[in-house]
Structures are given as C-alpha cells and as structure tokens.
Amino acid sequence: MFFTFLIGQFFLTMLCHMKFGLFYFFAGMVAIMTIFIYFLFPETRGVPIEEMGRVWKQHWFWKNYIPDDAVIGGNDEN
C-alpha cells in the first residue's frame, strides 16, 4: 500500500516531466518484473504442498537459501 501511495502522489508530477516517457517507464518495470518471475520462481502447478520444500531446494537460485531440514521425506539428490 505504501508504494501505491507513492505512485499516486508522484504520477502527475512524473507525467508532467516525462510526458509519454512515463508509460515507457512503467512498461520497463513490467518487463523487469516479468523476467524476475520467469527466472526466479519455479513452476508449482500440480505440486502438493508437502513437496514444496523439495521444489524450492532443487531450484538453481533458491537452493542456497533453503536449509536441508526444510525438505521433508528423504534426502535431496540432484
């Protein structure tokens, strides 16, 4: 909600200074967020909640942050 407040406060000022460039700014932010989601969030469709620890532990980035005891049901073999 804080960032929504900030956007609401600065949108008109940014629009006056950046003109149509403001919409390029927001398009760039959407592109950055899309890339972040695509590369850093693993696919979890159809995975039961009991297996989520294993999904995160097998991910190339997040495996460094998930402790070994978070994986339930045996050891992790990659």
PDB file of N, CA, C and O in Angstrom, chain B, residues numbered from 101:
ATOM      1  N   MET B 101       0.826  -1.187   0.000  1.00  0.00           N
ATOM      2  CA  MET B 101       0.000   0.000   0.000  1.00  0.00           C
ATOM      3  C   MET B 101       0.876   1.259   0.000  1.00  0.00           C
ATOM      4  O   MET B 101       0.483   2.293  -0.541  1.00  0.00           O
ATOM      5  N   PHE B 102       2.050   1.166   0.603  1.00  0.00           N
ATOM      6  CA  PHE B 102       2.946   2.310   0.640  1.00  0.00           C
ATOM      7  C   PHE B 102       3.376   2.719  -0.770  1.00  0.00           C
ATOM      8  O   PHE B 102       3.380   3.903  -1.105  1.00  0.00           O
ATOM      9  N   PHE B 103       3.741   1.722  -1.598  1.00  0.00           N
ATOM     10  CA  PHE B 103       4.178   2.035  -2.947  1.00  0.00           C
ATOM     11  C   PHE B 103       3.017   2.529  -3.820  1.00  0.00           C
ATOM     12  O   PHE B 103       3.218   3.347  -4.717  1.00  0.00           O
ATOM     13  N   THR B 104       1.832   2.042  -3.562  1.00  0.00           N
ATOM     14  CA  THR B 104       0.654   2.554  -4.262  1.00  0.00           C
ATOM     15  C   THR B 104       0.435   4.029  -3.912  1.00  0.00           C
ATOM     16  O   THR B 104       0.103   4.844  -4.773  1.00  0.00           O
ATOM     17  N   PHE B 105       0.625   4.348  -2.649  1.00  0.00           N
ATOM     18  CA  PHE B 105       0.531   5.738  -2.211  1.00  0.00           C
ATOM     19  C   PHE B 105       1.570   6.599  -2.921  1.00  0.00           C
ATOM     20  O   PHE B 105       1.258   7.690  -3.399  1.00  0.00           O
ATOM     21  N   LEU B 106       2.815   6.104  -2.990  1.00  0.00           N
ATOM     22  CA  LEU B 106       3.870   6.868  -3.663  1.00  0.00           C
ATOM     23  C   LEU B 106       3.565   7.088  -5.143  1.00  0.00           C
ATOM     24  O   LEU B 106       3.761   8.188  -5.660  1.00  0.00           O
ATOM     25  N   ILE B 107       3.093   6.057  -5.817  1.00  0.00           N
ATOM     26  CA  ILE B 107       2.745   6.208  -7.230  1.00  0.00           C
ATOM     27  C   ILE B 107       1.620   7.224  -7.384  1.00  0.00           C
ATOM     28  O   ILE B 107       1.651   8.057  -8.289  1.00  0.00           O
ATOM     29  N   GLY B 108       0.632   7.156  -6.505  1.00  0.00           N
ATOM     30  CA  GLY B 108      -0.468   8.120  -6.560  1.00  0.00           C
ATOM     31  C   GLY B 108      -0.004   9.545  -6.335  1.00  0.00           C
ATOM     32  O   GLY B 108      -0.540  10.471  -6.943  1.00  0.00           O
ATOM     33  N   GLN B 109       0.989   9.738  -5.466  1.00  0.00           N
ATOM     34  CA  GLN B 109       1.481  11.072  -5.173  1.00  0.00           C
ATOM     35  C   GLN B 109       2.352  11.639  -6.288  1.00  0.00           C
ATOM     36  O   GLN B 109       2.314  12.840  -6.555  1.00  0.00           O
ATOM     37  N   PHE B 110       3.135  10.781  -6.942  1.00  0.00           N
ATOM     38  CA  PHE B 110       4.118  11.266  -7.911  1.00  0.00           C
ATOM     39  C   PHE B 110       3.724  11.065  -9.363  1.00  0.00           C
ATOM     40  O   PHE B 110       4.448  11.507 -10.255  1.00  0.00           O
ATOM     41  N   PHE B 111       2.603  10.415  -9.629  1.00  0.00           N
ATOM     42  CA  PHE B 111       2.230  10.124 -11.008  1.00  0.00           C
ATOM     43  C   PHE B 111       2.064  11.395 -11.837  1.00  0.00           C
ATOM     44  O   PHE B 111       2.626  11.494 -12.927  1.00  0.00           O
ATOM     45  N   LEU B 112       1.310  12.355 -11.343  1.00  0.00           N
ATOM     46  CA  LEU B 112       1.057  13.575 -12.124  1.00  0.00           C
ATOM     47  C   LEU B 112       2.335  14.388 -12.318  1.00  0.00           C
ATOM     48  O   LEU B 112       2.553  14.961 -13.386  1.00  0.00           O
ATOM     49  N   THR B 113       3.177  14.440 -11.291  1.00  0.00           N
ATOM     50  CA  THR B 113       4.442  15.152 -11.422  1.00  0.00           C
ATOM     51  C   THR B 113       5.326  14.488 -12.460  1.00  0.00           C
ATOM     52  O   THR B 113       5.926  15.160 -13.299  1.00  0.00           O
ATOM     53  N   MET B 114       5.404  13.160 -12.401  1.00  0.00           N
ATOM     54  CA  MET B 114       6.204  12.418 -13.375  1.00  0.00           C
ATOM     55  C   MET B 114       5.613  12.577 -14.779  1.00  0.00           C
ATOM     56  O   MET B 114       6.356  12.694 -15.753  1.00  0.00           O
ATOM     57  N   LEU B 115       4.294  12.581 -14.884  1.00  0.00           N
ATOM     58  CA  LEU B 115       3.642  12.740 -16.179  1.00  0.00           C
ATOM     59  C   LEU B 115       3.963  14.110 -16.788  1.00  0.00           C
ATOM     60  O   LEU B 115       4.192  14.211 -17.993  1.00  0.00           O
ATOM     61  N   CYS B 116       3.981  15.149 -15.977  1.00  0.00           N
ATOM     62  CA  CYS B 116       4.291  16.485 -16.475  1.00  0.00           C
ATOM     63  C   CYS B 116       5.739  16.591 -16.948  1.00  0.00           C
ATOM     64  O   CYS B 116       6.025  17.288 -17.921  1.00  0.00           O
ATOM     65  N   HIS B 117       6.651  15.903 -16.265  1.00  0.00           N
ATOM     66  CA  HIS B 117       8.060  15.988 -16.626  1.00  0.00           C
ATOM     67  C   HIS B 117       8.467  14.989 -17.703  1.00  0.00           C
ATOM     68  O   HIS B 117       9.277  15.312 -18.573  1.00  0.00           O
ATOM     69  N   MET B 118       7.922  13.797 -17.652  1.00  0.00           N
ATOM     70  CA  MET B 118       8.356  12.741 -18.568  1.00  0.00           C
ATOM     71  C   MET B 118       7.436  12.604 -19.779  1.00  0.00           C
ATOM     72  O   MET B 118       7.806  11.977 -20.772  1.00  0.00           O
ATOM     73  N   LYS B 119       6.256  13.180 -19.703  1.00  0.00           N
ATOM     74  CA  LYS B 119       5.247  13.067 -20.773  1.00  0.00           C
ATOM     75  C   LYS B 119       4.962  11.594 -21.088  1.00  0.00           C
ATOM     76  O   LYS B 119       4.673  10.822 -20.174  1.00  0.00           O
ATOM     77  N   PHE B 120       5.036  11.191 -22.350  1.00  0.00           N
ATOM     78  CA  PHE B 120       4.731   9.798 -22.707  1.00  0.00           C
ATOM     79  C   PHE B 120       5.813   8.846 -22.215  1.00  0.00           C
ATOM     80  O   PHE B 120       5.585   7.637 -22.173  1.00  0.00           O
ATOM     81  N   GLY B 121       6.987   9.356 -21.842  1.00  0.00           N
ATOM     82  CA  GLY B 121       8.066   8.519 -21.316  1.00  0.00           C
ATOM     83  C   GLY B 121       7.683   7.823 -20.025  1.00  0.00           C
ATOM     84  O   GLY B 121       8.269   6.801 -19.671  1.00  0.00           O
ATOM     85  N   LEU B 122       6.708   8.366 -19.322  1.00  0.00           N
ATOM     86  CA  LEU B 122       6.238   7.731 -18.091  1.00  0.00           C
ATOM     87  C   LEU B 122       5.670   6.350 -18.375  1.00  0.00           C
ATOM     88  O   LEU B 122       5.860   5.425 -17.586  1.00  0.00           O
ATOM     89  N   PHE B 123       4.986   6.208 -19.479  1.00  0.00           N
ATOM     90  CA  PHE B 123       4.397   4.916 -19.812  1.00  0.00           C
ATOM     91  C   PHE B 123       5.479   3.926 -20.238  1.00  0.00           C
ATOM     92  O   PHE B 123       5.345   2.722 -20.017  1.00  0.00           O
ATOM     93  N   TYR B 124       6.565   4.442 -20.856  1.00  0.00           N
ATOM     94  CA  TYR B 124       7.726   3.587 -21.128  1.00  0.00           C
ATOM     95  C   TYR B 124       8.375   3.134 -19.819  1.00  0.00           C
ATOM     96  O   TYR B 124       8.840   2.000 -19.708  1.00  0.00           O
ATOM     97  N   PHE B 125       8.402   4.031 -18.831  1.00  0.00           N
ATOM     98  CA  PHE B 125       8.934   3.702 -17.512  1.00  0.00           C
ATOM     99  C   PHE B 125       8.154   2.544 -16.895  1.00  0.00           C
ATOM    100  O   PHE B 125       8.748   1.580 -16.412  1.00  0.00           O
ATOM    101  N   PHE B 126       6.826   2.640 -16.910  1.00  0.00           N
ATOM    102  CA  PHE B 126       6.010   1.574 -16.343  1.00  0.00           C
ATOM    103  C   PHE B 126       6.099   0.292 -17.172  1.00  0.00           C
ATOM    104  O   PHE B 126       6.056  -0.803 -16.612  1.00  0.00           O
ATOM    105  N   ALA B 127       6.221   0.411 -18.480  1.00  0.00           N
ATOM    106  CA  ALA B 127       6.405  -0.772 -19.332  1.00  0.00           C
ATOM    107  C   ALA B 127       7.722  -1.458 -19.004  1.00  0.00           C
ATOM    108  O   ALA B 127       7.797  -2.686 -18.978  1.00  0.00           O
ATOM    109  N   GLY B 128       8.755  -0.673 -18.754  1.00  0.00           N
ATOM    110  CA  GLY B 128      10.043  -1.239 -18.354  1.00  0.00           C
ATOM    111  C   GLY B 128       9.954  -1.957 -17.018  1.00  0.00           C
ATOM    112  O   GLY B 128      10.550  -3.019 -16.838  1.00  0.00           O
ATOM    113  N   MET B 129       9.214  -1.384 -16.085  1.00  0.00           N
ATOM    114  CA  MET B 129       9.042  -2.037 -14.785  1.00  0.00           C
ATOM    115  C   MET B 129       8.301  -3.367 -14.933  1.00  0.00           C
ATOM    116  O   MET B 129       8.649  -4.344 -14.270  1.00  0.00           O
ATOM    117  N   VAL B 130       7.295  -3.411 -15.786  1.00  0.00           N
ATOM    118  CA  VAL B 130       6.559  -4.650 -16.032  1.00  0.00           C
ATOM    119  C   VAL B 130       7.483  -5.687 -16.668  1.00  0.00           C
ATOM    120  O   VAL B 130       7.420  -6.867 -16.324  1.00  0.00           O
ATOM    121  N   ALA B 131       8.337  -5.255 -17.589  1.00  0.00           N
ATOM    122  CA  ALA B 131       9.282  -6.182 -18.221  1.00  0.00           C
ATOM    123  C   ALA B 131      10.267  -6.743 -17.203  1.00  0.00           C
ATOM    124  O   ALA B 131      10.565  -7.938 -17.221  1.00  0.00           O
ATOM    125  N   ILE B 132      10.770  -5.895 -16.322  1.00  0.00           N
ATOM    126  CA  ILE B 132      11.698  -6.352 -15.280  1.00  0.00           C
ATOM    127  C   ILE B 132      11.008  -7.351 -14.358  1.00  0.00           C
ATOM    128  O   ILE B 132      11.596  -8.376 -14.014  1.00  0.00           O
ATOM    129  N   MET B 133       9.783  -7.072 -13.957  1.00  0.00           N
ATOM    130  CA  MET B 133       9.050  -7.984 -13.077  1.00  0.00           C
ATOM    131  C   MET B 133       8.760  -9.308 -13.768  1.00  0.00           C
ATOM    132  O   MET B 133       8.807 -10.361 -13.131  1.00  0.00           O
ATOM    133  N   THR B 134       8.460  -9.269 -15.065  1.00  0.00           N
ATOM    134  CA  THR B 134       8.195 -10.493 -15.817  1.00  0.00           C
ATOM    135  C   THR B 134       9.438 -11.364 -15.885  1.00  0.00           C
ATOM    136  O   THR B 134       9.360 -12.578 -15.699  1.00  0.00           O
ATOM    137  N   ILE B 135      10.583 -10.749 -16.150  1.00  0.00           N
ATOM    138  CA  ILE B 135      11.846 -11.500 -16.191  1.00  0.00           C
ATOM    139  C   ILE B 135      12.152 -12.094 -14.829  1.00  0.00           C
ATOM    140  O   ILE B 135      12.589 -13.241 -14.741  1.00  0.00           O
ATOM    141  N   PHE B 136      11.930 -11.334 -13.766  1.00  0.00           N
ATOM    142  CA  PHE B 136      12.155 -11.823 -12.404  1.00  0.00           C
ATOM    143  C   PHE B 136      11.302 -13.061 -12.121  1.00  0.00           C
ATOM    144  O   PHE B 136      11.806 -14.062 -11.612  1.00  0.00           O
ATOM    145  N   ILE B 137      10.033 -12.992 -12.445  1.00  0.00           N
ATOM    146  CA  ILE B 137       9.129 -14.113 -12.205  1.00  0.00           C
ATOM    147  C   ILE B 137       9.528 -15.315 -13.047  1.00  0.00           C
ATOM    148  O   ILE B 137       9.537 -16.438 -12.544  1.00  0.00           O
ATOM    149  N   TYR B 138       9.855 -15.107 -14.307  1.00  0.00           N
ATOM    150  CA  TYR B 138      10.181 -16.205 -15.211  1.00  0.00           C
ATOM    151  C   TYR B 138      11.415 -16.978 -14.738  1.00  0.00           C
ATOM    152  O   TYR B 138      11.427 -18.208 -14.777  1.00  0.00           O
ATOM    153  N   PHE B 139      12.445 -16.265 -14.296  1.00  0.00           N
ATOM    154  CA  PHE B 139      13.690 -16.926 -13.936  1.00  0.00           C
ATOM    155  C   PHE B 139      13.797 -17.335 -12.477  1.00  0.00           C
ATOM    156  O   PHE B 139      14.498 -18.299 -12.170  1.00  0.00           O
ATOM    157  N   LEU B 140      13.127 -16.640 -11.569  1.00  0.00           N
ATOM    158  CA  LEU B 140      13.351 -16.895 -10.151  1.00  0.00           C
ATOM    159  C   LEU B 140      12.213 -17.611  -9.427  1.00  0.00           C
ATOM    160  O   LEU B 140      12.366 -17.964  -8.258  1.00  0.00           O
ATOM    161  N   PHE B 141      11.092 -17.831 -10.079  1.00  0.00           N
ATOM    162  CA  PHE B 141      10.017 -18.579  -9.443  1.00  0.00           C
ATOM    163  C   PHE B 141       9.802 -19.889 -10.170  1.00  0.00           C
ATOM    164  O   PHE B 141       9.489 -19.892 -11.361  1.00  0.00           O
ATOM    165  N   PRO B 142       9.967 -21.008  -9.469  1.00  0.00           N
ATOM    166  CA  PRO B 142       9.777 -22.305 -10.129  1.00  0.00           C
ATOM    167  C   PRO B 142       8.303 -22.598 -10.385  1.00  0.00           C
ATOM    168  O   PRO B 142       7.418 -22.043  -9.733  1.00  0.00           O
ATOM    169  N   GLU B 143       8.065 -23.475 -11.342  1.00  0.00           N
ATOM    170  CA  GLU B 143       6.691 -23.898 -11.649  1.00  0.00           C
ATOM    171  C   GLU B 143       6.191 -24.785 -10.510  1.00  0.00           C
ATOM    172  O   GLU B 143       6.860 -25.746 -10.131  1.00  0.00           O
ATOM    173  N   THR B 144       5.037 -24.469  -9.974  1.00  0.00           N
ATOM    174  CA  THR B 144       4.491 -25.226  -8.848  1.00  0.00           C
ATOM    175  C   THR B 144       3.105 -25.787  -9.147  1.00  0.00           C
ATOM    176  O   THR B 144       2.436 -26.278  -8.238  1.00  0.00           O
ATOM    177  N   ARG B 145       2.665 -25.724 -10.392  1.00  0.00           N
ATOM    178  CA  ARG B 145       1.335 -26.228 -10.748  1.00  0.00           C
ATOM    179  C   ARG B 145       1.316 -27.751 -10.565  1.00  0.00           C
ATOM    180  O   ARG B 145       2.181 -28.454 -11.088  1.00  0.00           O
ATOM    181  N   GLY B 146       0.349 -28.241  -9.840  1.00  0.00           N
ATOM    182  CA  GLY B 146       0.180 -29.671  -9.637  1.00  0.00           C
ATOM    183  C   GLY B 146       1.095 -30.261  -8.583  1.00  0.00           C
ATOM    184  O   GLY B 146       1.100 -31.477  -8.391  1.00  0.00           O
ATOM    185  N   VAL B 147       1.873 -29.433  -7.893  1.00  0.00           N
ATOM    186  CA  VAL B 147       2.782 -29.929  -6.861  1.00  0.00           C
ATOM    187  C   VAL B 147       2.064 -29.828  -5.516  1.00  0.00           C
ATOM    188  O   VAL B 147       1.608 -28.748  -5.142  1.00  0.00           O
ATOM    189  N   PRO B 148       1.957 -30.942  -4.785  1.00  0.00           N
ATOM    190  CA  PRO B 148       1.303 -30.865  -3.468  1.00  0.00           C
ATOM    191  C   PRO B 148       2.122 -30.026  -2.493  1.00  0.00           C
ATOM    192  O   PRO B 148       3.336 -29.891  -2.644  1.00  0.00           O
ATOM    193  N   ILE B 149       1.463 -29.479  -1.515  1.00  0.00           N
ATOM    194  CA  ILE B 149       2.115 -28.590  -0.555  1.00  0.00           C
ATOM    195  C   ILE B 149       3.239 -29.306   0.188  1.00  0.00           C
ATOM    196  O   ILE B 149       4.205 -28.666   0.605  1.00  0.00           O
ATOM    197  N   GLU B 150       3.131 -30.606   0.357  1.00  0.00           N
ATOM    198  CA  GLU B 150       4.166 -31.365   1.055  1.00  0.00           C
ATOM    199  C   GLU B 150       5.468 -31.406   0.264  1.00  0.00           C
ATOM    200  O   GLU B 150       6.532 -31.618   0.846  1.00  0.00           O
ATOM    201  N   GLU B 151       5.407 -31.211  -1.036  1.00  0.00           N
ATOM    202  CA  GLU B 151       6.585 -31.282  -1.900  1.00  0.00           C
ATOM    203  C   GLU B 151       7.211 -29.907  -2.174  1.00  0.00           C
ATOM    204  O   GLU B 151       8.229 -29.824  -2.861  1.00  0.00           O
ATOM    205  N   MET B 152       6.622 -28.843  -1.655  1.00  0.00           N
ATOM    206  CA  MET B 152       7.102 -27.504  -1.981  1.00  0.00           C
ATOM    207  C   MET B 152       8.537 -27.269  -1.504  1.00  0.00           C
ATOM    208  O   MET B 152       9.308 -26.601  -2.193  1.00  0.00           O
ATOM    209  N   GLY B 153       8.902 -27.794  -0.359  1.00  0.00           N
ATOM    210  CA  GLY B 153      10.281 -27.654   0.120  1.00  0.00           C
ATOM    211  C   GLY B 153      11.270 -28.249  -0.862  1.00  0.00           C
ATOM    212  O   GLY B 153      12.333 -27.678  -1.106  1.00  0.00           O
ATOM    213  N   ARG B 154      10.926 -29.379  -1.417  1.00  0.00           N
ATOM    214  CA  ARG B 154      11.797 -30.040  -2.389  1.00  0.00           C
ATOM    215  C   ARG B 154      11.884 -29.231  -3.687  1.00  0.00           C
ATOM    216  O   ARG B 154      12.956 -29.138  -4.285  1.00  0.00           O
ATOM    217  N   VAL B 155      10.769 -28.648  -4.122  1.00  0.00           N
ATOM    218  CA  VAL B 155      10.771 -27.830  -5.342  1.00  0.00           C
ATOM    219  C   VAL B 155      11.710 -26.640  -5.165  1.00  0.00           C
ATOM    220  O   VAL B 155      12.510 -26.342  -6.052  1.00  0.00           O
ATOM    221  N   TRP B 156      11.617 -25.963  -4.031  1.00  0.00           N
ATOM    222  CA  TRP B 156      12.473 -24.808  -3.789  1.00  0.00           C
ATOM    223  C   TRP B 156      13.928 -25.228  -3.611  1.00  0.00           C
ATOM    224  O   TRP B 156      14.835 -24.504  -4.021  1.00  0.00           O
ATOM    225  N   LYS B 157      14.156 -26.382  -3.010  1.00  0.00           N
ATOM    226  CA  LYS B 157      15.523 -26.863  -2.791  1.00  0.00           C
ATOM    227  C   LYS B 157      16.187 -27.264  -4.104  1.00  0.00           C
ATOM    228  O   LYS B 157      17.412 -27.194  -4.198  1.00  0.00           O
ATOM    229  N   GLN B 158      15.444 -27.675  -5.107  1.00  0.00           N
ATOM    230  CA  GLN B 158      16.008 -28.064  -6.390  1.00  0.00           C
ATOM    231  C   GLN B 158      16.207 -26.890  -7.339  1.00  0.00           C
ATOM    232  O   GLN B 158      16.863 -27.039  -8.370  1.00  0.00           O
ATOM    233  N   HIS B 159      15.657 -25.733  -7.014  1.00  0.00           N
ATOM    234  CA  HIS B 159      15.770 -24.569  -7.890  1.00  0.00           C
ATOM    235  C   HIS B 159      17.214 -24.059  -7.889  1.00  0.00           C
ATOM    236  O   HIS B 159      17.870 -24.070  -6.847  1.00  0.00           O
ATOM    237  N   TRP B 160      17.712 -23.615  -9.043  1.00  0.00           N
ATOM    238  CA  TRP B 160      19.113 -23.211  -9.190  1.00  0.00           C
ATOM    239  C   TRP B 160      19.498 -22.025  -8.315  1.00  0.00           C
ATOM    240  O   TRP B 160      20.657 -21.924  -7.912  1.00  0.00           O
ATOM    241  N   PHE B 161      18.579 -21.135  -8.010  1.00  0.00           N
ATOM    242  CA  PHE B 161      18.892 -19.957  -7.202  1.00  0.00           C
ATOM    243  C   PHE B 161      18.522 -20.150  -5.736  1.00  0.00           C
ATOM    244  O   PHE B 161      19.330 -19.868  -4.851  1.00  0.00           O
ATOM    245  N   TRP B 162      17.324 -20.622  -5.476  1.00  0.00           N
ATOM    246  CA  TRP B 162      16.805 -20.679  -4.113  1.00  0.00           C
ATOM    247  C   TRP B 162      17.389 -21.811  -3.292  1.00  0.00           C
ATOM    248  O   TRP B 162      17.256 -21.801  -2.068  1.00  0.00           O
ATOM    249  N   LYS B 163      18.044 -22.806  -3.931  1.00  0.00           N
ATOM    250  CA  LYS B 163      18.601 -23.920  -3.158  1.00  0.00           C
ATOM    251  C   LYS B 163      19.666 -23.444  -2.177  1.00  0.00           C
ATOM    252  O   LYS B 163      19.939 -24.136  -1.196  1.00  0.00           O
ATOM    253  N   ASN B 164      20.272 -22.294  -2.409  1.00  0.00           N
ATOM    254  CA  ASN B 164      21.276 -21.759  -1.491  1.00  0.00           C
ATOM    255  C   ASN B 164      20.657 -21.189  -0.223  1.00  0.00           C
ATOM    256  O   ASN B 164      21.354 -20.991   0.772  1.00  0.00           O
ATOM    257  N   TYR B 165      19.366 -20.925  -0.250  1.00  0.00           N
ATOM    258  CA  TYR B 165      18.701 -20.283   0.877  1.00  0.00           C
ATOM    259  C   TYR B 165      17.766 -21.209   1.646  1.00  0.00           C
ATOM    260  O   TYR B 165      17.268 -20.834   2.708  1.00  0.00           O
ATOM    261  N   ILE B 166      17.520 -22.401   1.136  1.00  0.00           N
ATOM    262  CA  ILE B 166      16.622 -23.348   1.795  1.00  0.00           C
ATOM    263  C   ILE B 166      17.464 -24.318   2.612  1.00  0.00           C
ATOM    264  O   ILE B 166      18.330 -24.995   2.057  1.00  0.00           O
ATOM    265  N   PRO B 167      17.229 -24.400   3.922  1.00  0.00           N
ATOM    266  CA  PRO B 167      18.015 -25.339   4.725  1.00  0.00           C
ATOM    267  C   PRO B 167      17.649 -26.787   4.397  1.00  0.00           C
ATOM    268  O   PRO B 167      16.544 -27.070   3.933  1.00  0.00           O
ATOM    269  N   ASP B 168      18.584 -27.690   4.643  1.00  0.00           N
ATOM    270  CA  ASP B 168      18.358 -29.103   4.334  1.00  0.00           C
ATOM    271  C   ASP B 168      17.204 -29.702   5.137  1.00  0.00           C
ATOM    272  O   ASP B 168      16.519 -30.600   4.647  1.00  0.00           O
ATOM    273  N   ASP B 169      16.979 -29.224   6.352  1.00  0.00           N
ATOM    274  CA  ASP B 169      15.904 -29.789   7.168  1.00  0.00           C
ATOM    275  C   ASP B 169      14.521 -29.300   6.707  1.00  0.00           C
ATOM    276  O   ASP B 169      13.509 -29.765   7.231  1.00  0.00           O
ATOM    277  N   ALA B 170      14.457 -28.379   5.747  1.00  0.00           N
ATOM    278  CA  ALA B 170      13.163 -27.919   5.231  1.00  0.00           C
ATOM    279  C   ALA B 170      12.567 -28.923   4.254  1.00  0.00           C
ATOM    280  O   ALA B 170      11.365 -28.885   3.991  1.00  0.00           O
ATOM    281  N   VAL B 171      13.382 -29.815   3.715  1.00  0.00           N
ATOM    282  CA  VAL B 171      12.910 -30.811   2.767  1.00  0.00           C
ATOM    283  C   VAL B 171      12.415 -32.021   3.551  1.00  0.00           C
ATOM    284  O   VAL B 171      13.168 -32.640   4.303  1.00  0.00           O
ATOM    285  N   ILE B 172      11.145 -32.347   3.366  1.00  0.00           N
ATOM    286  CA  ILE B 172      10.517 -33.451   4.083  1.00  0.00           C
ATOM    287  C   ILE B 172      10.498 -34.687   3.194  1.00  0.00           C
ATOM    288  O   ILE B 172      10.203 -34.597   2.003  1.00  0.00           O
ATOM    289  N   GLY B 173      10.810 -35.829   3.769  1.00  0.00           N
ATOM    290  CA  GLY B 173      10.673 -37.075   3.018  1.00  0.00           C
ATOM    291  C   GLY B 173      11.920 -37.551   2.335  1.00  0.00           C
ATOM    292  O   GLY B 173      11.871 -37.946   1.170  1.00  0.00           O
ATOM    293  N   GLY B 174      13.027 -37.526   3.019  1.00  0.00           N
ATOM    294  CA  GLY B 174      14.246 -38.087   2.435  1.00  0.00           C
ATOM    295  C   GLY B 174      15.227 -37.016   2.031  1.00  0.00           C
ATOM    296  O   GLY B 174      14.971 -35.819   2.158  1.00  0.00           O
ATOM    297  N   ASN B 175      16.358 -37.480   1.540  1.00  0.00           N
ATOM    298  CA  ASN B 175      17.401 -36.553   1.141  1.00  0.00           C
ATOM    299  C   ASN B 175      17.207 -36.080  -0.293  1.00  0.00           C
ATOM    300  O   ASN B 175      16.471 -36.686  -1.072  1.00  0.00           O
ATOM    301  N   ASP B 176      17.870 -35.001  -0.617  1.00  0.00           N
ATOM    302  CA  ASP B 176      17.728 -34.377  -1.932  1.00  0.00           C
ATOM    303  C   ASP B 176      18.878 -34.840  -2.815  1.00  0.00           C
ATOM    304  O   ASP B 176      20.041 -34.582  -2.506  1.00  0.00           O
ATOM    305  N   GLU B 177      18.564 -35.517  -3.904  1.00  0.00           N
ATOM    306  CA  GLU B 177      19.611 -35.972  -4.809  1.00  0.00           C
ATOM    307  C   GLU B 177      19.429 -35.282  -6.148  1.00  0.00           C
ATOM    308  O   GLU B 177      18.457 -35.536  -6.859  1.00  0.00           O
ATOM    309  N   ASN B 178      20.373 -34.403  -6.492  1.00  0.00           N
ATOM    310  CA  ASN B 178      20.324 -33.688  -7.772  1.00  0.00           C
ATOM    311  C   ASN B 178      21.195 -34.364  -8.765  1.00  0.00           C
ATOM    312  O   ASN B 178      21.292 -33.917  -9.908  1.00  0.00           O
TER     313      ASN B 178
END
